[in-house]
Amino acid sequence: MTPATKAHWQIHLCVLLWGFTAILGKLITLPALPLVWWRMGLVVLALLLVPRVWRGLRALPPRLWLAYAGVGVLVALHWLTFYGAIKLANASVAATCMAFATVFTALIEPKLARRRFSRRDLALGILVLPGVALVVGGVSADMRAGIVAGALSALFVAVFGSLNKRLVDRADPLTVTALELGAGTLALTALAPLMPFVFPAFAGPLLIVPSPGDALWLLLLAGACTLFPFALSLVALRHMSAFSAQMAVNLEPVYAIVLAMLLLAEQRELTPMFYAGVAIILAVVFAHPLLHPQRRIDHPEVLGTSEAKGIVE
């Protein structure tokens, strides 16, 4: 097996594992806030056992500490709204909303990453609107709050992913991940007293001891769906084009929706109109890398540190 072929299998495994994050979010009975707090905290604790992370933290100047910490707050808000979307709707709806991240990034990244604005990207953003309308019309009224939360989560992905792209070559990726997720954990700790008043649907006690079942799912979420695919993606992306990586990452909502159908039988909660909307959105998402020139990945750690659905091109 050639290194390129092996890398393709590795990146698809990463994307499949990221697809499981929506399923685990549905299986874990904790509210969104403690769920995300535990996920981030467990990953940070694991990373702090790595000497390389401590060396990287000591070498960072204060300005970068603040920059990465700010991005980490956005990461926390992304995960909070993503799992909030799962709780307010279901895993399929939340995964579909993540496909919006590619469109949001196309519109936001030129400003944040100081790149030239593309009219093609604007056209793709307009083309996705009919799909959004069908998705909204294809769910029951009580799930539409989940769509709003999911779209907000995708917006956070676009913002922090674009910022990470500007900053990612300035520090070790494991160090960046530890700092960002550590800052995100602290931000959620500070927000916890306000959550019942600001976003009561996401609120919950942080120090609640998870049930044995929830503890098992949380460990899988932190280890098998966060740390392991992060490390594996760093290896795989060094042997792939940006185009191939982008196409693989775009499959994440597909994997998540199929898994939700197989494991949670969510197709019973959704209408054909919903899936028609999903098809339009995914068509636009897959068209995005086809309309852009292929480039070498100079910093493959972008995908891992951003968990960036649609921002590796």
Secondary structure as UniProt FT lines:
FT   HELIX           3..27
FT   HELIX           32..47
FT   TURN            48..49
FT   HELIX           51..59
FT   HELIX           62..88
FT   HELIX           91..98
FT   HELIX           100..112
FT   TURN            113..114
FT   HELIX           119..127
FT   HELIX           129..137
FT   HELIX           141..143
FT   HELIX           144..167
FT   HELIX           168..170
FT   HELIX           173..191
FT   TURN            192..194
FT   HELIX           195..198
FT   TURN            200..202
FT   TURN            206..207
FT   HELIX           212..222
FT   HELIX           223..227
FT   HELIX           228..236
FT   HELIX           237..239
FT   HELIX           242..249
FT   TURN            250..251
FT   HELIX           252..264
FT   HELIX           266..269
FT   HELIX           272..290
FT   HELIX           301..306
FT   TURN            309..310
//
